[in-house]
Amino acid sequence: MARLHAQFTVGDYAQWKAMFDSDPAGRQAGGVRSYQISRGVADPNLVHLALEFDDATAGETFLGRLTQVWADAPDGAIQHAAGVVMETQDVVQVG
């Protein structure tokens, strides 16, 4: 199991969410099994994505797609974007 973690700032969350929902990177075709969207408490325009894949290769390939989506976004829509693919080592439930 691998997860792509991406973090960036958006100019307008509702506008970004509509773009995300239109799926310009092709999540299903790109091997995304699930995803989670989080927003900053102090800065709600700070967005974190966690996308889950069967393996790191699929995650790295999708990161290339996502990077292109960021580059194609209108000026100011997505800023300071960065992503990294990580493999799960341990999962522990507490409580």
C-alpha positions in Angstrom: 0.0 0.0 0.0 1.3 3.5 -0.9 -0.1 6.9 -0.3 0.5 10.1 -2.2 0.5 13.1 0.2 0.1 16.5 -1.5 -0.2 19.9 0.2 -0.9 23.3 -1.4 -2.7 26.6 -0.9 -5.8 27.5 -2.9 -7.1 30.9 -3.8 -10.7 29.9 -3.3 -11.6 26.5 -1.8 -15.0 26.1 -3.4 -13.5 26.9 -6.8 -10.7 24.4 -6.3 -13.1 21.7 -5.0 -15.3 22.1 -8.1 -12.1 21.6 -10.2 -11.1 18.6 -8.1 -14.5 17.0 -8.4 -14.3 17.3 -12.2 -11.3 15.0 -11.9 -8.9 16.4 -14.4 -6.1 13.9 -13.4 -8.4 10.9 -13.8 -8.3 9.4 -10.3 -9.9 6.0 -11.1 -7.9 5.5 -14.3 -4.8 6.5 -12.4 -5.2 3.8 -9.8 -6.5 5.8 -6.9 -8.2 3.5 -4.4 -9.4 6.1 -1.9 -8.6 9.7 -1.0 -9.0 12.1 1.9 -9.1 15.9 1.7 -8.1 17.9 4.8 -8.1 21.7 5.3 -6.0 23.8 7.7 -7.8 24.9 10.9 -5.9 28.2 11.0 -5.9 28.6 7.2 -8.8 26.9 5.5 -7.2 27.6 2.1 -4.4 25.2 3.0 -5.3 21.8 1.5 -3.8 18.4 2.1 -4.7 15.4 -0.1 -3.9 11.8 0.8 -4.5 9.4 -2.1 -4.1 5.7 -1.7 -2.7 3.3 -4.3 -1.9 -0.4 -4.5 1.8 0.4 -5.0 4.3 3.2 -5.1 4.8 3.0 -8.8 1.1 3.9 -9.4 1.5 6.7 -6.9 4.5 8.1 -8.6 2.9 8.0 -12.0 -0.2 9.8 -10.6 2.0 12.4 -9.0 3.2 13.3 -12.5 -0.5 13.7 -13.6 -1.2 15.8 -10.5 1.8 18.0 -11.1 0.5 18.7 -14.6 -2.9 19.6 -13.3 -1.2 22.1 -10.9 0.8 23.6 -13.8 -2.4 24.0 -15.9 -4.5 25.6 -13.1 -5.3 29.3 -13.6 -2.9 31.8 -11.9 -3.4 31.9 -8.2 -5.7 28.9 -8.1 -3.1 26.5 -6.6 0.1 27.8 -5.0 3.1 26.2 -3.2 2.1 22.7 -4.3 4.2 19.7 -3.4 3.7 16.0 -3.3 5.4 12.9 -2.1 4.7 9.2 -2.3 5.2 7.1 0.8 4.7 3.4 1.6 2.8 2.3 4.7 5.1 0.6 7.2 2.9 0.2 10.3 -0.8 0.8 11.1 -1.7 0.8 14.8 -5.1 1.5 16.2 -5.1 3.0 19.7 -8.0 2.7 22.1 
